[in-house]
Amino acid sequence: MRRISNIYLSNRFFYYLGGVAVLFIIAYAIPIMFWVGLGAFALFLVAAFLDLMMLAPGSALLDAKRKMNENMSLGDPNNVTLSVNNLSSQQLFIEVIDEVPVQYQLRNFSLSCALGKNESYEEKYTLYPTKRGEYKFGDIFTYRESFLHILKIRQVIEAKTTVKVYPSVLQMKQYELQMTSRTASQHGIKKLRRLGQNNEFEQIKNYVQGDDYRVINWKATSRRNELMVNQYQDERSQQVYCIIDKSRSMRMPFNGMSLLDYAINSCLTISNISMIKGDKAGLITFSDKLGARLKADRSSIQLRRIMDVLYKQKTKFAEANYQLLYYGIRQNIKGRSLILLYTNFESIHAVERVLPLLRKINQMHLLVVVFFENTELAEAIEAPAESIREVYFKTLAEKYMVEKQQIASELRKYGIQSIISKPEELSVKSINKYLELKSRGLI
């Protein structure tokens, strides 16, 4: 398509011009066709002039808008709505091109429609951001044609905006709703029966049928001359810390996102759930150095603080320094707490190097080590082996999968809790582990 100033030649322009050229070619054999061709060419010029008048600014105006949320959610479907209004008094054939952020590399994104007088049109499209950060949307470009389809006129509508991609708020809200839903078990969240007695005394009340006879308060019963029982409530205001490893082991990609991104989404979700349960949520990040440190709290703005801190985290190429993490925990976490350590161990030797430090942390706090299952290896194991090369590859994959279980067994031998999870199941398994530990009275 050739460009002349702000006017573009449509595809049909060349069809019409080609037809006139054919008439002139035929005129070499039939001279009278010269005058027919000349008349057709004159008619074509008149039509082009009329088309230009109909499309001229002021006679054919468009308005286009982009509607979306102020912030986007990492790894989730985020809807964007494009609306186009025909403000003119004639029918227009419209093509709209939206400048989506460069992160998506969408170079041919457009929509087409035909709008009558004062008509409007909306269309939704979905974006899946796979990286946190700022996403810049550009202007909206519209190309309009009349029913003659000879010329196009471009109109640029200013719509530049910058949207921040935060950790998955949609996922956080989803699990929050499932926690209070009767169908929570259908989504993988387990409701566990509470074991043992690790409750705080709340009040003394009259006995009613169904109360546990083991909590009868005999002194109060003798004074009131009627059965009285102690009522307890779950211990609250326990500290739950998410510690996220930002070293090179967390750079591994899965479905367009890094393991760090999955850990961040899970951290936001478990922090929200723990505060709903009455506990305090805190955060620490580390790699070769200690990163962000956020003291455990359950105030109304704590979740926003956690989200703002997680938004800025990036992986590094350095090796994780667990010695520094141990001293950081001693300095920044006061009182026994539940610690969810998001990291990734690929070999038993990597665990053995840091196991003495993990045991020291577990003596001070309740430590849960969260690491990832390599789903590509799991798929390779299930696939049939059709050659010697594939047999060797499948054998190595099985070796690495067994080694993951050995890591969990080694941690369990020293009383350290662990979670092995596929990246997409990380949030569900973290919530279930938290609820399990609460039900067993360990926190």
C-alpha positions, 0 to 999 in steps of 0.5 A: 500500500502506497502512502500519500500524506495522510491518505492511503490507497486501498486495495480496490484502488489498484483493481479499478486502475488495472481495469482502466489500463486493460481498456487502453491496452485493448484500444490498440486492437479496437480504436473505439475502446480508447474513448471508452477507456478515457471515459472510464479513467475520467469517471475513476478520477471523479469517484476518487475525488468524491471519495476524498470529499466523503472521507475528509476531516469534519465530514467523517469522524471517528472516536476510539477508546481503550478500556482496561484495568489500571493494573494487570495481573501476572500470568492471568487473562487480562481483558482489554476492550476497544470501542469505536464510534462513528460520529459522522452521518454516513456509513464507514468501513473501519480498520482499527490497530491498537499499539499493544506493549512491545513485550507481546511482539504483536505486529499485526493486531487489528480489527475491522467493522462496518459502522452506520450513522452514529453506530458503535462497536466493541471488541475484547481481546485478552493479554497474558503478561508473563513478566512483572514491570511496566507495559506501555500501550501506544496510540490507536490508529484508525483507517476509514473507507467509504462505500467506494473503497478507493481511498483510506484516511488514517486518524491517530487517536492519542491513547498512550498509557502505562500499566503496571503488571503486579503479582497475580491479584486475580489468583489471590482473590480466587483462592480467597473465595474458594477458602470460604466456599463450600466447593473449595475441595473441588479446587484442591483446597482441603478442609482439615480436622483440627488435631490436638489442643493449641487454642487460646482461652476465650470465655466460660459459657453454659454447657449445651448438648454437643459440647466436649465434656473434656472442657467442663470447668468444674470450679465454675460448675460448682459455683453456678450449680450448673454445667459450665464449659471453657470456650477456646478459639484458634491461636491468632497473630502467629507470624508467617514469613515467605522467604523467596530465593532470587538466585539463578536456580529460580530463573528456569522458565515454565509456560513463559514465566520464571519459577520466581514469578510462580513463587511470587504469586504463591507468596501473595496468595498465602500472605492474604490467606494467613491474614484472613486466618488472623495471622501476621504476614511478612516477607524476605528475599535473598540471593547472594545478598539479603534483599527486601525485608518486610516485618510481619504484620496484619494491618489493612495496608500490609497486603499492599506493602507485600505487593509493592515489594514483590513487584520489584523483585528480579532474579540474579545470576549469583548463587544463593547465600544461605549463611547470610540468610540464616543470620538475616533470619536471626536478626529480622524475625523475632519469635517462633514463626512459620517460614515458607522458603521458596527455592529450587534444589535440583540435586541431593548434593545441593541440599546437603551443602545447606542442610546444616543451616536449614536445620538451625533455622528449623530449630528456631522456627517451623521451616517449610522448604518449597521447591519445584517438580520438573514437569518436562522430565515428568512428561519425558518419563511418560512418553514411550521410548522408541530409540536407544537415545530416548531410553537413555534420556528417559532413564536420566529423567527418572533418576532426577525425578527420584532425586527430588523425592530423596531431597524431601526424604532427607529434609523430613529425616531432620524434621523439616517440612517440604513441598514438591510442586508443579509450578501451576499447583504451587499456590494450592499446595502452599495453602494446604500445607499452611492449613495442615500445620494450623490444624495440627497445632504446630503454629 
